Amino acid sequence: MSRTILDVHILQTVPPSNLNRDDTGAPKSAVYGGVRRSRVSSQAWKRATRTAFYDLLDPAELGVRTKKVVETLTERVAELEPSLKAEQVWPMAAEIVQAATGAKIEAPSRKAVGKDGDADAPPLAPQASYLLFLSARQIDGLAALTIEGIGKGTEPKVFVKDKDVKARAKQIAATRHSVDIALFGRMVADTSDINVDAAAQVAHAISVHAVDTEADYFTAVDDQNSSAEPGAGMIGTIDFNSATLYRYAAVDIDLLSKNLDAGLLDGERTGEPVRRAVEAFIEGFTMSMPTGKANTFGNHTLPDAVIVKLRSARPVSFVGAFEKPVVQEDTGDGHVRAACKALADHIPAVEKAFGATADRTWILRVGDHTADLATLGTEVDLRPLVAEVGEAVVERLGKRG
């Protein structure tokens, strides 16, 4: 059966930086092709992409991932029913969330929030035992159910024991998913039937060449020291590297459409939520940057090249183009030109050998050093790229429907 898959391939050069640290504070790395590469984890770039959505989508289309779900729900209840105090809402909200998700909800210990022994500290809202990911519309629905329960005047545990109430709570949590939940998925350990399979897969970004980690030795001067007090007030080191990264992500449009089906608003054409999700993902993934040590290094680059492919079969990563690490030649061209040449040779060879030619290919590139990619597809700038990919996806879904 024909599928609809989007592949996104990005080459991006990052100057001295530490985008994503390991447990020692050094930039993450991985061995690929027998050499050590710079690595930025999938989680780091997914977080950066999800954060970019705040500027690209209506808040109603997004979700929140937090242990403080009772507090979040209480804030929404307060907007709908200002007369209710937080302490009135917490017990009912905690029971509603537990009924909807199965997650254990309990008051956090003072020690856990750094207030151990403070007898005068205000009470704390109950929290989930792990992060819960809920859409804005799901929070709205659970808030309305919480207000209904409080209005009945029954004990929270008694209210949620009602089979109809429990079923409604689960139904709210299982429908009207936000764009970020639909793309990146949701796992709820205690109630697997409200889990959401991620429609997007994001690979760990790796450098196309071998990388060595370097250390920046720094000192800081104490502003209050007099001339009689020479020397630094602080001395330390920060590890960093620089790299040309190959970034890859794939979006299963069919699964994305399924995940968003319950989110259609009245009057929306079929595929419209999917279009908005796809456009936000393309722009967000392309333009985002993990924030690790950003204040120290100011490493705010944009991609050298972006390749987007629309496919009718399985996703295909072209990381194999860099299994043999790119080596900088004596010409002083850096790594981007050689990386583009490697991709330009590898992509047609793979697609021909496996009969895996994409239905459409868009190329966004900057500068002469990316010229080898020009023949692979239709050249576009960012705004046309986002719009054309979105419309192509809607057209595919419409034909299928």
N, C-alpha and C positions, 0 to 999 in steps of 0.2 A: 504494500500500500504506500502511495506517495506521502511523503512527509514535508514539513516546512521547517527548515533549519537555517539559522543565521550564524555564520562564523565571523568573528572579528579578530583581525591580526594587526598588531601595532608594533612598530619599531620606535623606541624612544630613548634618547640619550640623556643621562642624568649626570651632572657634574659631581664633584666631591659631596657626599651625602651619607646619611644613615637612615634610610626610609623605614626600615623594619628590623628591629634589634632582636638578637637571640638572648638567652639567659645570662650571657656574660657582657652584654652591652654592645657586642660587635654586630655589624651588618650580617643578616642571614645569608647563607651560602649553600651550595649544593654541588656535587660532582656530577657532571654530564659530559659524555664524550671523553672521559678520562682526565678532565681538568676541572679545577675549582672555578665555579661561576658565582657571580653575585645573584642573589635570589630575593624576591619580594613575595611574601606568602599570599596565597589566594585570599585568605581572610582579610589581610590588610587592604588589598585593592577592592574587595567587595564592600568593606566598611567605607572606604573613600567614595565609592560609587553610590552607595546608599545615602551618604551624607550629601552628595551632589544633588540628589533628588529633591531636597528641600527647596532648591532654587528653580527646579524644573517642573514640579507638579503641585497641584493643589494639596494642602495638608490632609484633606478628606480622603485622598487616594493613597495615603501612606499609613504606616503603623508605628508602633513603639515597642521596643524590646527591653524589658526591665523586670527586675524582681519586685519593684515597687508598684505592682499592678493595682493593688488596693488603693494606694495613694492616688494613682493616676485616675482610677475609676471614681474616686471620691471627688476629685477636682471637676470631673465632668458632671457628676451629680449636682455639685454646687452651682454650676452654670445653669442647669435645668431647674433646680429647686433651691434657691439661695437660702431659704429659711432653715434648711437642715445643716446641723453642725457636723464637723468631721467625725467626732466621737460617736455620733448617732449613726453615721453611715457605715463606719468600718466593719461592725459585726455582720451586717447584711451583705455588704460588698464582698467580704472574705468568703462567705458561704456561697454566694453567686459565682465567684471566680472558681472556687473549688468544684462546684457542680459542673461548670462549663468545661474545665480543663483537667480536672482530676488532680491538679497539683496541690501539694501540702501547703497550707497557708498558716503562718503563725507569727507571733510578735517577735521581732528581732531582739537579740540580747543587747544590753547596753554595751557590753564589751565589743560586740561585733561592729558597733557604730561609733566607738571611741568615747562613750559616755558612762563607762563603768563607775559606779559609786556616786554618781550625781543624782542625789535624791530629789532635787528641785527641777530636774529636766522634764520637759513636757512629754506626755505619752507619745509613743511611736506607732504608726500604722502597721498592721500586720504585713508581712512580705511573703512572696512565694519562695520555695526552697531552691528554685533555679530560674533563669531568665525565661520569661514568657513573651511571645511575640503576638501582639494583637493589632488588628487594623483599627483605624479611627472609627469606622462604621460598626465594628464589633464592640468597641468600647461604648459607643452611643447606645447600642442595643442592650448591653449589660447594665449600663447606667439606668436606662428606662426600667429594666426589670428590677433593679435594686430599689428604685423609687416606688415601684408598685408594691414590692414586699414590705417596705417600711410603712407605706400607706395602709396596708392591711392590719398593721399592729400586732402581727404574730411574731413569735420567736423566729430568728433567722433559720435555725436548724429545722424547725417545723415547716417553715415556708418552702425550703428547697427539697424537703422530703416528698413533696407532692410530685408525682410522676410527670405531670404536664409541665410544671415549672422546670424540673430537671431537664426534660427533653427540649424545652424552649431555650434554656441556657446553652446546651450543647449545640443546638441548631444555630444559635447566634455566633458561636465560636467557629463553626464549621463553614460558614458562608460569608459572602461579601468580603473576600480577601483583598487586602491592599496590594498595590503594585509591587512593593518590596517583598511582601510575603510570597506573592505569586512567583516572583523571579528567584528569590533566594531560599525559599522553603521555610518550613517550620517543623521542628520536632518537639513533641510534648511526650515526655517519658511515661506519664501515667495514663494518658488517653490517646492511644495510637490512632483512633479513628478520626481525630481532628488534625492529624499530621498533614503537611502539605509538601509534596515532592517539588524540589527546586526545578524551575524551568531553565535557569541559567547555570552554566558551569564555567568557572573561572580558573584558569591554570595558574600555577606559581610562575611569576615572571622570572626569567633567567637571562643572564647576559649572553650575548652571542659570541663572546670571547672569554678567555681566561682572565681572572681578576685576582689581584693581591689586595689584602686589607692593609691599610695604612693607619697610623696613629697620629693625631694632632696633639702635640704637647702645648698646653696653654697655661697662662698665669693670669691672675686677677689682682688688681691693685686695691688696697684698702683706702678709700677716699679720705678717711680721717687720720691716716698716718702723716706724721710730720717728716721733714727732710732728715731728721735724726733717726728715722725708722725706715731704713731701706729694705727692699725685698718685697716679695709678693705676699698678698693676704691669702692666696689660695693657689695651689698648683694641681694640675690633673692632666688626663689624656682622654681623648674621644676617638674611637675607631671610626673609620669611614672608608668608602671606596667610590669609584666612578665607573659607569658602565653604559653600554648601549644594550637595552633590554628588548627581548622579544616577549610581548604580552599577547595572550590568547584567551578568548572567551567564546562560548557557544550558547545560543538560546534555542530551545525547543519551542517553536511557536505554537504547535498543537497543544502541548502541555500548558503553556502560558495561557492560551485561550480557554482551556478547561478550567484552570485555576481562577480565571477572572470572570467566568460565566455568571456567577452569582452577583457580580458587582455592577451589572448594567443599570444605568439610570433610565427613568422613563423618557422615551423619545430618542434614545441613543441608537445609532445604526450598529448593526452587528460588526464587531471588529474594532469599534472606536476605542474601548478601553485597552485593547491589545496594541493599537497604533500608538496611543500615548505611552504605554509601557515600553514598547520597542524604541520609540524616539528618545525617551528619557534614558534608557539603558545605553543606546549608542552614544549619545552626547555625554552622559555621566561617566561611562567607562573611559571614553576617549579623553575627556578633559580633566578627570580627577587625578589626585596625587595623594598618596599616604602622607600623613603629617609628621612622621617621626623625625625629630631633630630639625624641623623646618626653620625654626628661629635661629639655629646655629649655622645652617648651611645655605638657607635661601635658595633651595634647588628647584625653583618653580619653572620647569621646562614644559613644553608641549611636544607631542609626537612629531617625529620626522616623517612618518608614513603610516597611513591607516588603510587596511584592505578589508572590505566587507563583502562576504559572499552569501548569496541566497541559494540554498540547496534543497533537493527533493529527497535526500537520503540522509545518512548518518553524518555527524559533524566530522571535520578533518582538521587537525592541527598540522602546521608545517614546521614545527620545531626541529624536525629532522634535517632541515636545511643547515642547522647549526650544530649538528652532532660533531662534525669536524669544526673546531672553533675557528672563528674568523681571526686571521692574523694581520696586524697592521703592516702594510708594505712600506718601503722606504720612500714612497711618494708623499707621505705625510697626509694622506686622505682621511685618516681616522678609520673608524669601523663602520660607519653608516653606509658608505658607498659599497664596500665589500659585502655587507649584510644584504643590501638590496639586490646585488648581483646574485648572491646565493639563493635568495627567495625567488627571484625572477627565473632562475634555472630550475629550481626544485619544484615549484608549484605546477607548471605545465607537465613536467615529467611524471609527477605523482598522479595528477588528474587523468592523463592519457593512459598510464599503465593500468589503472584501476577503473577506468570508465567513470570517474568521479567528477566530471566537469560540472562546475556550478551553473545554475540557470542564469544568474546575473552576478556581476562583479563591479564594485565601485572602488576607485582608488583616490585617496586624498594624500597628496605628497607635497613636500616643501623642498625646493632647491634642486640644483643640477645633480647633486650626488645621489638623488633618488630616481634618476631618469630611467634606470633599468626596469622600474616597476610600471612605467607608463603604458606598456603594451598589454598589461594583464587585464584591464577593464576600462570602464568609463571614468574619466577623471572629473572630479567634483571638488568643491570646497565644502566646509563643514555643514553650513545651513542646507544646501541642496542635498547633501548626503543624508542628513537626518530625515528630511522630508520625503525624499525618494524611497528610502528604505521603508519608512512607515507606510507609504501608499502602496508599495509593492506587496507588503505583508497583508494589508487589507484586501487588495485585489485577489491574492491567493486564497484567503479565507472565504471571500465572497464567491469565488468560482466553486470552491469545495462545498459551500452551503447550498 
